[in-house]
Structures are given as structure tokens and as C-alpha cells.
């Protein structure tokens, strides 16, 4: 999926700025054009992930033409960033994992205390873990 972006700057000692208007508050800056676009793709992925975690719908991309006609971005350059559709896929997939018995017993106790299934507990831990 591609989202249109508005790109500003890059003159003299200023950085390039990239705004993703379809994702309110989603933007990026970079010393180079390429850095700013890569940053915008990362920012859009994080924005979408946060919206999905909050149970909100992700807006569909508008057309590049609509963005170009928006007077708020007069004089800006326009382009598009790619967002991985896998970020939008919440389809459950069955997986097979192997754990030591002591770990499985601990997982059972933790899930019971949390009132979740093993799958739900593992998914929650994964989504709450810091990236890096």
C-alpha cells in the first residue's frame, strides 16, 4: 500500500521534512531526501501499529492528486511511501513452539493469573515489548 506524502525543505542547512497527511501527526525529517523518506516509512508503520493496538481503524490512502490540490502544501514536493500490508493483517496463524516443561508450567501460571490464553498472553507480551 502506498500513502502520498508532502516533502518540504532541504535548502541550505535545513533538513527535509516529510508529512503523511492521511495519518494525522505522522511525519519525519532527515538530512537527506532518502533519509527523510525512509524515516516517513518507519513513522507510518509505527503510527499504524499504534492505531491497531488502540483498536482504531487505519485510514485508506487518499489520492496524490487530492494532496497536490491541498493549499496547505503549496510549494511542497509530493511523493509516496510504501507501507507493508502485513502490518494491517490481524489474521490468526497457528504456530508450533517447543518449550521446556518448567517454562510451560510458568507460562500456564502466568496466563491463569492474567486471565488469558497462552496465545493471548504471548501476543500481549510481544506487542508490549520494546522494539530494538
DOBATI-185710 format. One record per residue (C-alpha): z, x, y; residue in one letter; residue number from 1. Coordinates in Angstrom, 1 decimal. Example, Ala and Ser with C-alpha at 12.3 -4.5 7.8 and 13.67 -1.06 7.14 Angstrom:
residues 2
+--------+--------+--------+----+-----+
!      w !      u !      v ! aa !   i !
+--------+--------+--------+----+-----+
!    7.8 !   12.3 !   -4.5 !  a !   1 !
!    7.1 !   13.7 !   -1.1 !  s !   2 !
+--------+--------+--------+----+-----+
This chain:
residues 132
+--------+--------+--------+----+-----+
!      w !      u !      v ! aa !   i !
+--------+--------+--------+----+-----+
!    0.0 !    0.0 !    0.0 !  x !   1 !
!   -0.8 !    1.3 !    3.5 !  x !   2 !
!    1.1 !    0.5 !    6.6 !  x !   3 !
!   -0.5 !    1.0 !   10.0 !  x !   4 !
!    1.2 !    3.5 !   12.3 !  x !   5 !
!    1.1 !    4.3 !   16.0 !  x !   6 !
!    1.2 !    8.0 !   16.9 !  x !   7 !
!    2.3 !    9.4 !   20.2 !  x !   8 !
!    2.6 !   12.8 !   21.8 !  x !   9 !
!    2.2 !   16.3 !   20.6 !  x !  10 !
!    1.5 !   17.6 !   24.1 !  x !  11 !
!    2.8 !   20.9 !   25.2 !  x !  12 !
!    6.3 !   21.4 !   23.8 !  x !  13 !
!    6.8 !   17.8 !   22.7 !  x !  14 !
!    6.8 !   16.6 !   19.1 !  x !  15 !
!    4.6 !   14.0 !   17.6 !  x !  16 !
!    6.2 !   10.6 !   17.3 !  x !  17 !
!    5.2 !    8.0 !   14.6 !  x !  18 !
!    6.2 !    4.4 !   14.7 !  x !  19 !
!    5.8 !    1.9 !   11.8 !  x !  20 !
!    5.7 !   -1.4 !   13.7 !  x !  21 !
!    5.8 !   -3.6 !   10.6 !  x !  22 !
!    9.1 !   -2.1 !    9.7 !  x !  23 !
!   11.4 !   -2.5 !   12.7 !  x !  24 !
!   13.2 !    0.6 !   13.7 !  x !  25 !
!   11.2 !    2.8 !   11.3 !  x !  26 !
!    9.9 !    6.0 !   13.0 !  x !  27 !
!    9.5 !    9.7 !   12.6 !  x !  28 !
!    9.0 !   12.8 !   14.7 !  x !  29 !
!    7.5 !   16.2 !   13.8 !  x !  30 !
!    6.5 !   19.4 !   15.4 !  x !  31 !
!    3.0 !   18.9 !   13.9 !  x !  32 !
!    0.9 !   15.8 !   13.3 !  x !  33 !
!    1.2 !   16.3 !    9.5 !  x !  34 !
!    5.0 !   16.7 !    9.6 !  x !  35 !
!    5.3 !   13.5 !   11.6 !  x !  36 !
!    3.1 !   11.5 !    9.1 !  x !  37 !
!    5.0 !   12.9 !    6.1 !  x !  38 !
!    8.3 !   12.0 !    7.8 !  x !  39 !
!    7.0 !    8.5 !    8.5 !  x !  40 !
!    6.1 !    8.0 !    4.8 !  x !  41 !
!    9.7 !    9.2 !    3.9 !  x !  42 !
!   11.2 !    6.9 !    6.6 !  x !  43 !
!    9.2 !    3.9 !    5.4 !  x !  44 !
!   10.3 !    4.5 !    1.8 !  x !  45 !
!   13.9 !    4.7 !    2.9 !  x !  46 !
!   13.6 !    1.6 !    5.1 !  x !  47 !
!   12.0 !   -0.4 !    2.2 !  x !  48 !
!   14.7 !    0.8 !   -0.2 !  x !  49 !
!   17.5 !   -0.3 !    2.2 !  x !  50 !
!   15.9 !   -3.7 !    2.7 !  x !  51 !
!   15.5 !   -4.3 !   -1.0 !  x !  52 !
!   19.1 !   -3.2 !   -1.6 !  x !  53 !
!   20.3 !   -5.7 !    1.0 !  x !  54 !
!   18.3 !   -8.5 !   -0.7 !  x !  55 !
!   15.8 !   -8.9 !    2.2 !  x !  56 !
!   12.1 !   -9.3 !    1.9 !  x !  57 !
!    9.8 !   -6.4 !    2.9 !  x !  58 !
!    7.1 !   -7.4 !    5.4 !  x !  59 !
!    3.5 !   -7.1 !    4.4 !  x !  60 !
!    1.4 !   -4.6 !    6.4 !  x !  61 !
!   -0.4 !   -6.0 !    9.4 !  x !  62 !
!   -4.0 !   -5.0 !   10.2 !  x !  63 !
!   -4.8 !   -1.8 !   12.0 !  x !  64 !
!   -6.8 !   -3.9 !   14.5 !  x !  65 !
!   -3.7 !   -6.0 !   15.4 !  x !  66 !
!   -1.8 !   -2.8 !   16.1 !  x !  67 !
!   -4.6 !   -1.4 !   18.2 !  x !  68 !
!   -4.6 !   -4.6 !   20.4 !  x !  69 !
!   -0.9 !   -4.4 !   21.0 !  x !  70 !
!   -0.4 !   -3.4 !   24.7 !  x !  71 !
!    2.9 !   -1.7 !   23.8 !  x !  72 !
!    0.9 !    1.1 !   22.1 !  x !  73 !
!   -1.8 !    1.5 !   24.8 !  x !  74 !
!   -2.9 !    5.2 !   24.8 !  x !  75 !
!   -1.5 !    5.9 !   21.4 !  x !  76 !
!   -3.5 !    7.2 !   18.4 !  x !  77 !
!   -3.5 !    5.0 !   15.2 !  x !  78 !
!   -3.5 !    5.7 !   11.5 !  x !  79 !
!   -1.9 !    4.6 !    8.3 !  x !  80 !
!    0.7 !    5.9 !    5.9 !  x !  81 !
!    0.9 !    5.2 !    2.2 !  x !  82 !
!    3.9 !    3.6 !    0.6 !  x !  83 !
!    4.4 !    3.8 !   -3.1 !  x !  84 !
!    4.2 !    0.3 !   -4.6 !  x !  85 !
!    6.7 !    1.4 !   -7.3 !  x !  86 !
!    9.4 !    1.1 !   -4.5 !  x !  87 !
!    8.8 !   -2.6 !   -4.5 !  x !  88 !
!    8.9 !   -3.1 !   -8.3 !  x !  89 !
!   12.2 !   -4.5 !   -9.5 !  x !  90 !
!   10.9 !   -5.3 !  -12.9 !  x !  91 !
!   13.5 !   -4.5 !  -15.6 !  x !  92 !
!   12.4 !   -2.0 !  -18.2 !  x !  93 !
!   14.2 !   -1.4 !  -21.4 !  x !  94 !
!   15.2 !    2.3 !  -22.0 !  x !  95 !
!   16.9 !    4.0 !  -24.8 !  x !  96 !
!   19.5 !    6.6 !  -24.0 !  x !  97 !
!   21.8 !    8.7 !  -26.1 !  x !  98 !
!   25.4 !    9.3 !  -25.1 !  x !  99 !
!   28.4 !   10.9 !  -26.8 !  x ! 100 !
!   30.9 !    8.4 !  -28.2 !  x ! 101 !
!   33.6 !    9.4 !  -25.7 !  x ! 102 !
!   31.2 !    8.8 !  -22.8 !  x ! 103 !
!   30.1 !    5.5 !  -24.2 !  x ! 104 !
!   33.7 !    4.4 !  -24.6 !  x ! 105 !
!   34.4 !    5.4 !  -21.0 !  x ! 106 !
!   31.3 !    3.6 !  -19.8 !  x ! 107 !
!   32.5 !    0.5 !  -21.7 !  x ! 108 !
!   35.9 !    0.6 !  -20.0 !  x ! 109 !
!   34.4 !    1.2 !  -16.5 !  x ! 110 !
!   31.9 !   -1.7 !  -16.9 !  x ! 111 !
!   34.5 !   -4.0 !  -18.2 !  x ! 112 !
!   36.8 !   -3.2 !  -15.2 !  x ! 113 !
!   33.9 !   -3.7 !  -12.8 !  x ! 114 !
!   32.8 !   -6.9 !  -14.5 !  x ! 115 !
!   29.3 !   -5.6 !  -15.0 !  x ! 116 !
!   27.0 !   -4.9 !  -17.9 !  x ! 117 !
!   26.3 !   -1.3 !  -18.9 !  x ! 118 !
!   22.8 !   -1.6 !  -17.4 !  x ! 119 !
!   24.0 !   -3.1 !  -14.2 !  x ! 120 !
!   26.8 !   -0.5 !  -13.8 !  x ! 121 !
!   24.4 !    2.4 !  -14.4 !  x ! 122 !
!   21.9 !    0.8 !  -12.0 !  x ! 123 !
!   24.6 !    0.4 !   -9.3 !  x ! 124 !
!   25.8 !    4.0 !   -9.7 !  x ! 125 !
!   22.2 !    5.2 !   -9.4 !  x ! 126 !
!   21.4 !    3.2 !   -6.3 !  x ! 127 !
!   24.7 !    4.2 !   -4.6 !  x ! 128 !
!   24.3 !    8.0 !   -5.4 !  x ! 129 !
!   23.3 !   10.2 !   -2.5 !  x ! 130 !
!   19.8 !   11.4 !   -2.8 !  x ! 131 !
!   19.1 !   15.1 !   -3.0 !  x ! 132 !
+--------+--------+--------+----+-----+
